[in-house]
């Protein structure tokens, strides 16, 4: 499948739909241990009608960032803006916000109540928000948009009577029924068979085209990002280390971490880059570049030859801005541009 769009096809408006500004989330350490810097200075914009993929290994902070953007976690510092206005963490403000920004979870079996019919599962959001229109029509429309047709055939079914793909479509319908402007999809196809994954991805693309729906897709799968996203943000140890248009980041990756992630894809040329060890403990972020303890460029001597090895070990690269142009937080990658 080819990539789905480009910044030229989706002109950047003056105000992003969703914006994170120097966002930080710190959790207290256990039993006197150091605090955990789960999100450590993130700048990220999502424009109307745009799909952004947030990628990285498990434990890098992707889900915490997504939950913070949804208002489920209050940031320690920084700010989330939606449609140009700061997100307030009052019950009333969050309820209004969550009507416009909806979550799609990775495990439809876990997010659907087995005792609720499909109709009740989809109608739940309408009831929470006091919808005053025709509930049956709204539920039918959402199911139809999610690809469950005719919708009435699914009204009285229970989750265990559906296939995995159908359950995921019910979850998506539950998000669509409130007519949001943006969805946050956390590993939306991770639990599905390969034959069904393409159908769900095609559905998300069709919703963007038909409804102008924006999306943040959280994934560890760079192949998924290639197939669905306009832009990609690569996250490592609480911080975005590379960002830009999906074609630029995934065909010409600049950060060694992005290069390593791409090298293990089945279609990648050459030998895979095997990173040593696990990501560092987010309560003990190393000095300098947070990736330098696992960096194949530093261990191979390339950073030394480029004259940046000392900076890699001692100087933390600047936090990337929310600019849509390609950016990288890496001393070695920046040295290759300026020398």
Helices and strands as residue ranges (DSSP letters): E 18-27, E 36-46, E 51-55, H 62-69, E 77-82, E 85-86, H 91-100, E 101-104, H 108-111, H 118-128, H 135-145, G 151-154, G 159-161, H 164-176, E 182-186, H 194-211, E 214-219, H 222-228, E 231-236, E 239-245, H 246-251, H 256-263, H 296-300, H 302-305, H 309-314, E 327-328, H 331-338
